[in-house]
Amino acid sequence: MITLDGLELPSELVWIDQYGWTKVIASSRFTLGGVMQTEISEYQENSGRPITLASENAWITKETLDALYLMTSSADAERILVLNDGRQFLVQFKFSEIPVIEAEQIQNLSQPANSDYFWNLKIKLEITSTSVISSMLTTSTTTT
């Protein structure tokens, strides 16, 4: 069972970007003197790590979808996500990638009832934490 702040979500949801993130990132630039500087940042925590839950087979009622959508009304609220395997994360919606919730009606109804189903569900979250360790490396590579 998957839950977000106690709201039960379809167990068919899969963390689709679980292995698309790393704790180490690097960026390089050249100084005016031609020396390449590389900045490497290592995250102690999983701060900012995306958790995109998605599945074409995950059916969700309009009532549950409305409750999930209501959670998006608070931009910086942290929520507890519990995955099928018991792992727990403190998350917030990833508002840098709109829409944060996507779903399609099974039947296109102008006024779906609370018991009507939606599918092809995608929920975009990110882990909240701010611990970052940065170090600066200088490589003596020059431009020609």
ChimeraX commands (.cxc) that place a marker at each C-alpha (Angstrom):
marker #1 position 0.00,0.00,0.00 radius 0.5
marker #1 position 1.23,3.51,-0.87 radius 0.5
marker #1 position 0.08,6.44,1.24 radius 0.5
marker #1 position 0.66,10.19,1.15 radius 0.5
marker #1 position -0.14,11.76,4.51 radius 0.5
marker #1 position -2.44,8.82,5.20 radius 0.5
marker #1 position -4.29,9.08,1.86 radius 0.5
marker #1 position -4.23,5.64,0.26 radius 0.5
marker #1 position -2.90,5.69,-3.31 radius 0.5
marker #1 position -3.03,2.87,-5.87 radius 0.5
marker #1 position -0.45,0.17,-5.07 radius 0.5
marker #1 position 0.29,-0.15,-8.81 radius 0.5
marker #1 position 2.18,3.16,-8.79 radius 0.5
marker #1 position 5.90,2.83,-9.59 radius 0.5
marker #1 position 8.74,5.22,-8.65 radius 0.5
marker #1 position 9.77,5.77,-12.27 radius 0.5
marker #1 position 12.80,8.04,-11.70 radius 0.5
marker #1 position 14.25,6.17,-8.72 radius 0.5
marker #1 position 17.59,5.58,-10.45 radius 0.5
marker #1 position 17.76,8.81,-12.44 radius 0.5
marker #1 position 19.23,10.85,-9.56 radius 0.5
marker #1 position 22.62,10.88,-7.90 radius 0.5
marker #1 position 23.90,12.43,-4.69 radius 0.5
marker #1 position 26.90,13.88,-6.52 radius 0.5
marker #1 position 26.67,16.64,-9.14 radius 0.5
marker #1 position 29.43,18.60,-10.85 radius 0.5
marker #1 position 29.68,21.73,-12.94 radius 0.5
marker #1 position 32.74,23.14,-14.70 radius 0.5
marker #1 position 33.67,26.59,-15.91 radius 0.5
marker #1 position 36.78,28.38,-17.13 radius 0.5
marker #1 position 38.19,31.38,-15.28 radius 0.5
marker #1 position 39.36,34.48,-17.16 radius 0.5
marker #1 position 42.89,33.08,-16.84 radius 0.5
marker #1 position 41.91,29.89,-18.67 radius 0.5
marker #1 position 41.90,27.57,-15.65 radius 0.5
marker #1 position 39.02,25.14,-15.52 radius 0.5
marker #1 position 37.29,25.06,-12.16 radius 0.5
marker #1 position 35.05,22.16,-11.30 radius 0.5
marker #1 position 32.61,22.43,-8.46 radius 0.5
marker #1 position 31.42,19.16,-7.03 radius 0.5
marker #1 position 28.48,19.06,-4.67 radius 0.5
marker #1 position 27.60,16.03,-2.63 radius 0.5
marker #1 position 24.24,15.82,-0.96 radius 0.5
marker #1 position 24.32,14.20,2.47 radius 0.5
marker #1 position 20.59,13.70,2.36 radius 0.5
marker #1 position 18.30,13.01,-0.56 radius 0.5
marker #1 position 17.41,16.70,-0.74 radius 0.5
marker #1 position 15.59,17.56,-3.94 radius 0.5
marker #1 position 15.53,13.97,-5.12 radius 0.5
marker #1 position 12.51,13.50,-7.37 radius 0.5
marker #1 position 9.92,10.86,-6.65 radius 0.5
marker #1 position 7.63,10.54,-9.63 radius 0.5
marker #1 position 4.97,7.92,-9.02 radius 0.5
marker #1 position 3.28,6.76,-12.21 radius 0.5
marker #1 position 1.43,3.89,-13.83 radius 0.5
marker #1 position -0.97,3.41,-16.70 radius 0.5
marker #1 position -2.60,0.65,-14.64 radius 0.5
marker #1 position -3.18,2.69,-11.48 radius 0.5
marker #1 position -6.88,3.43,-11.15 radius 0.5
marker #1 position -7.99,6.10,-8.71 radius 0.5
marker #1 position -11.47,7.32,-7.83 radius 0.5
marker #1 position -12.43,10.93,-8.39 radius 0.5
marker #1 position -12.93,11.26,-4.63 radius 0.5
marker #1 position -9.33,10.20,-3.91 radius 0.5
marker #1 position -8.00,12.28,-6.80 radius 0.5
marker #1 position -9.82,15.35,-5.44 radius 0.5
marker #1 position -8.31,14.73,-1.98 radius 0.5
marker #1 position -4.85,14.42,-3.55 radius 0.5
marker #1 position -5.41,17.59,-5.58 radius 0.5
marker #1 position -6.46,19.45,-2.43 radius 0.5
marker #1 position -3.03,18.67,-0.96 radius 0.5
marker #1 position -1.45,20.80,-3.72 radius 0.5
marker #1 position -3.06,23.97,-2.36 radius 0.5
marker #1 position -0.19,24.43,0.11 radius 0.5
marker #1 position 3.05,25.08,-1.77 radius 0.5
marker #1 position 5.57,24.30,0.96 radius 0.5
marker #1 position 3.71,21.66,2.98 radius 0.5
marker #1 position 5.79,18.60,3.78 radius 0.5
marker #1 position 4.01,15.27,3.62 radius 0.5
marker #1 position 4.90,11.72,4.59 radius 0.5
marker #1 position 5.07,9.28,1.69 radius 0.5
marker #1 position 5.06,5.56,2.48 radius 0.5
marker #1 position 5.88,3.22,-0.41 radius 0.5
marker #1 position 4.78,-0.40,-0.91 radius 0.5
marker #1 position 8.06,-1.70,0.52 radius 0.5
marker #1 position 7.69,0.35,3.72 radius 0.5
marker #1 position 10.22,3.06,2.90 radius 0.5
marker #1 position 9.14,6.48,4.14 radius 0.5
marker #1 position 10.10,9.88,2.81 radius 0.5
marker #1 position 9.32,13.45,3.78 radius 0.5
marker #1 position 8.20,15.01,0.49 radius 0.5
marker #1 position 6.51,17.97,-1.10 radius 0.5
marker #1 position 4.94,18.39,-4.50 radius 0.5
marker #1 position 7.46,19.26,-7.22 radius 0.5
marker #1 position 5.95,22.57,-8.34 radius 0.5
marker #1 position 8.92,23.24,-10.63 radius 0.5
marker #1 position 7.34,20.67,-12.99 radius 0.5
marker #1 position 3.70,21.56,-13.59 radius 0.5
marker #1 position 1.32,19.74,-13.52 radius 0.5
marker #1 position 2.22,17.92,-10.32 radius 0.5
marker #1 position -0.74,15.53,-10.71 radius 0.5
marker #1 position -1.91,14.02,-13.98 radius 0.5
marker #1 position -4.78,11.58,-14.54 radius 0.5
marker #1 position -7.21,10.71,-17.31 radius 0.5
marker #1 position -10.85,9.76,-17.03 radius 0.5
marker #1 position -11.69,6.17,-17.92 radius 0.5
marker #1 position -14.85,7.51,-19.57 radius 0.5
marker #1 position -15.09,11.12,-20.64 radius 0.5
marker #1 position -17.96,12.32,-18.47 radius 0.5
marker #1 position -18.92,15.96,-18.15 radius 0.5
marker #1 position -19.72,15.49,-14.46 radius 0.5
marker #1 position -17.97,12.42,-13.08 radius 0.5
marker #1 position -19.25,11.06,-9.78 radius 0.5
marker #1 position -16.94,10.59,-6.79 radius 0.5
marker #1 position -16.97,6.85,-7.47 radius 0.5
marker #1 position -15.89,7.21,-11.14 radius 0.5
marker #1 position -12.35,6.15,-11.98 radius 0.5
marker #1 position -9.36,7.88,-13.52 radius 0.5
marker #1 position -6.21,6.14,-14.76 radius 0.5
marker #1 position -2.78,6.85,-16.28 radius 0.5
marker #1 position -1.88,8.51,-13.00 radius 0.5
marker #1 position 1.33,10.49,-12.41 radius 0.5
marker #1 position 2.29,12.30,-9.19 radius 0.5
marker #1 position 5.44,14.47,-9.07 radius 0.5
marker #1 position 7.05,14.82,-5.64 radius 0.5
marker #1 position 10.51,15.62,-4.29 radius 0.5
marker #1 position 12.26,14.73,-1.07 radius 0.5
marker #1 position 12.66,17.69,1.29 radius 0.5
marker #1 position 15.93,18.30,3.10 radius 0.5
marker #1 position 18.64,20.93,2.77 radius 0.5
marker #1 position 21.91,19.31,3.84 radius 0.5
marker #1 position 24.55,19.88,1.16 radius 0.5
marker #1 position 28.32,19.50,1.29 radius 0.5
marker #1 position 30.24,21.37,-1.43 radius 0.5
marker #1 position 33.88,21.23,-2.34 radius 0.5
marker #1 position 35.84,23.12,-4.95 radius 0.5
marker #1 position 38.35,21.37,-7.19 radius 0.5
marker #1 position 40.64,23.24,-9.55 radius 0.5
marker #1 position 42.06,21.54,-12.60 radius 0.5
marker #1 position 44.95,23.24,-14.39 radius 0.5
marker #1 position 43.53,22.71,-17.85 radius 0.5
marker #1 position 43.91,25.74,-20.08 radius 0.5
marker #1 position 42.00,26.74,-23.17 radius 0.5
marker #1 position 43.76,27.13,-26.48 radius 0.5
marker link #1:1,2 radius 0.2
marker link #1:2,3 radius 0.2
marker link #1:3,4 radius 0.2
marker link #1:4,5 radius 0.2
marker link #1:5,6 radius 0.2
marker link #1:6,7 radius 0.2
marker link #1:7,8 radius 0.2
marker link #1:8,9 radius 0.2
marker link #1:9,10 radius 0.2
marker link #1:10,11 radius 0.2
marker link #1:11,12 radius 0.2
marker link #1:12,13 radius 0.2
marker link #1:13,14 radius 0.2
marker link #1:14,15 radius 0.2
marker link #1:15,16 radius 0.2
marker link #1:16,17 radius 0.2
marker link #1:17,18 radius 0.2
marker link #1:18,19 radius 0.2
marker link #1:19,20 radius 0.2
marker link #1:20,21 radius 0.2
marker link #1:21,22 radius 0.2
marker link #1:22,23 radius 0.2
marker link #1:23,24 radius 0.2
marker link #1:24,25 radius 0.2
marker link #1:25,26 radius 0.2
marker link #1:26,27 radius 0.2
marker link #1:27,28 radius 0.2
marker link #1:28,29 radius 0.2
marker link #1:29,30 radius 0.2
marker link #1:30,31 radius 0.2
marker link #1:31,32 radius 0.2
marker link #1:32,33 radius 0.2
marker link #1:33,34 radius 0.2
marker link #1:34,35 radius 0.2
marker link #1:35,36 radius 0.2
marker link #1:36,37 radius 0.2
marker link #1:37,38 radius 0.2
marker link #1:38,39 radius 0.2
marker link #1:39,40 radius 0.2
marker link #1:40,41 radius 0.2
marker link #1:41,42 radius 0.2
marker link #1:42,43 radius 0.2
marker link #1:43,44 radius 0.2
marker link #1:44,45 radius 0.2
marker link #1:45,46 radius 0.2
marker link #1:46,47 radius 0.2
marker link #1:47,48 radius 0.2
marker link #1:48,49 radius 0.2
marker link #1:49,50 radius 0.2
marker link #1:50,51 radius 0.2
marker link #1:51,52 radius 0.2
marker link #1:52,53 radius 0.2
marker link #1:53,54 radius 0.2
marker link #1:54,55 radius 0.2
marker link #1:55,56 radius 0.2
marker link #1:56,57 radius 0.2
marker link #1:57,58 radius 0.2
marker link #1:58,59 radius 0.2
marker link #1:59,60 radius 0.2
marker link #1:60,61 radius 0.2
marker link #1:61,62 radius 0.2
marker link #1:62,63 radius 0.2
marker link #1:63,64 radius 0.2
marker link #1:64,65 radius 0.2
marker link #1:65,66 radius 0.2
marker link #1:66,67 radius 0.2
marker link #1:67,68 radius 0.2
marker link #1:68,69 radius 0.2
marker link #1:69,70 radius 0.2
marker link #1:70,71 radius 0.2
marker link #1:71,72 radius 0.2
marker link #1:72,73 radius 0.2
marker link #1:73,74 radius 0.2
marker link #1:74,75 radius 0.2
marker link #1:75,76 radius 0.2
marker link #1:76,77 radius 0.2
marker link #1:77,78 radius 0.2
marker link #1:78,79 radius 0.2
marker link #1:79,80 radius 0.2
marker link #1:80,81 radius 0.2
marker link #1:81,82 radius 0.2
marker link #1:82,83 radius 0.2
marker link #1:83,84 radius 0.2
marker link #1:84,85 radius 0.2
marker link #1:85,86 radius 0.2
marker link #1:86,87 radius 0.2
marker link #1:87,88 radius 0.2
marker link #1:88,89 radius 0.2
marker link #1:89,90 radius 0.2
marker link #1:90,91 radius 0.2
marker link #1:91,92 radius 0.2
marker link #1:92,93 radius 0.2
marker link #1:93,94 radius 0.2
marker link #1:94,95 radius 0.2
marker link #1:95,96 radius 0.2
marker link #1:96,97 radius 0.2
marker link #1:97,98 radius 0.2
marker link #1:98,99 radius 0.2
marker link #1:99,100 radius 0.2
marker link #1:100,101 radius 0.2
marker link #1:101,102 radius 0.2
marker link #1:102,103 radius 0.2
marker link #1:103,104 radius 0.2
marker link #1:104,105 radius 0.2
marker link #1:105,106 radius 0.2
marker link #1:106,107 radius 0.2
marker link #1:107,108 radius 0.2
marker link #1:108,109 radius 0.2
marker link #1:109,110 radius 0.2
marker link #1:110,111 radius 0.2
marker link #1:111,112 radius 0.2
marker link #1:112,113 radius 0.2
marker link #1:113,114 radius 0.2
marker link #1:114,115 radius 0.2
marker link #1:115,116 radius 0.2
marker link #1:116,117 radius 0.2
marker link #1:117,118 radius 0.2
marker link #1:118,119 radius 0.2
marker link #1:119,120 radius 0.2
marker link #1:120,121 radius 0.2
marker link #1:121,122 radius 0.2
marker link #1:122,123 radius 0.2
marker link #1:123,124 radius 0.2
marker link #1:124,125 radius 0.2
marker link #1:125,126 radius 0.2
marker link #1:126,127 radius 0.2
marker link #1:127,128 radius 0.2
marker link #1:128,129 radius 0.2
marker link #1:129,130 radius 0.2
marker link #1:130,131 radius 0.2
marker link #1:131,132 radius 0.2
marker link #1:132,133 radius 0.2
marker link #1:133,134 radius 0.2
marker link #1:134,135 radius 0.2
marker link #1:135,136 radius 0.2
marker link #1:136,137 radius 0.2
marker link #1:137,138 radius 0.2
marker link #1:138,139 radius 0.2
marker link #1:139,140 radius 0.2
marker link #1:140,141 radius 0.2
marker link #1:141,142 radius 0.2
marker link #1:142,143 radius 0.2
marker link #1:143,144 radius 0.2
view
